[in-house]
């Protein structure tokens, strides 16, 4: 499933800022080939890639999606866009259209998997709600086990990561406000 609307929005932002693909590549640390593929919607960008690009423009990740989300938006299974996690180790389903104020994502973390190899931080408030299983949430040097039906909310400017240390998949929802660039 592709991330709809990112390519045209990226091209519009790049053009508005007067940048060539090569200039954007140099500023973002990404290859011009990858950026061209994203603009042509040949390749799905990871969340890390989206954050890098948004950072170049001083915008939120939501600015890379359709700039005029509908007043009412229904998220339906099978029709949702997906984003790769910050280190590409987990795929998130976007449950919100991305209006610049709130991002809600759904993920399933397989047994033994983690969202990244090292904790990372971004300037937001984050809430994770565990739908099924037990999610281990590392914030700084402390690990919190969050059970199904429980949630954890924290300042995500603290380095953090999610891990599944069980033998069963963990399904969880993550809400981030504001969506981080």
C-alpha positions, 0 to 999 in steps of 0.5 A: 500500500502506498503513501498517497499524495507524498510525491506531488506534495514533495515536488510542490514544496521543493519547487516552492523553495526553489530547490532542485532534486540535487539541492534537496538531496544535499540538504536532506542527506538522501539520494537524488534518485530516491527523491525522484522515485518518491516524487514519482510515487515509485517508492514509499518513503520511510518515516525517517525519510519523511522526517528528514524532508520535513526538517529541510522545509521546516515543516511537519511530516503532515505537510508532505501529505495532501494539504487539505484533509477533509473535514470528516475522514474515515479510516478503512482497513485495506485503504490506509497508507503505511509508513516505515518506522524511523529505522525501517523495522516496523510498518505503521498504518496511518489512522489519521489523514494528517492535518498537522496537529495529530498523528495516530498510527497502528502497528503490529510488532512481531515477537523479538522485534523492536522499532529501532536498534537504538532509542531516538527522540523527537519533539512531541508528546506520545501516547501508546495504547496496547491493543493486544500483547505486552509492549516494552517501552524504553524511555531513557534507561527505564523500561516499562511493560505496558499490557493490553488495555493499558497506555503510556504517555510521555515526552518523546523528546526523551530517547525511546523505543518500543520492543516486543520481548514476548513470543506473541505479536503485539498490536498497539496504537501510537498518537503523536502531537504535534507530528514530529518533523 
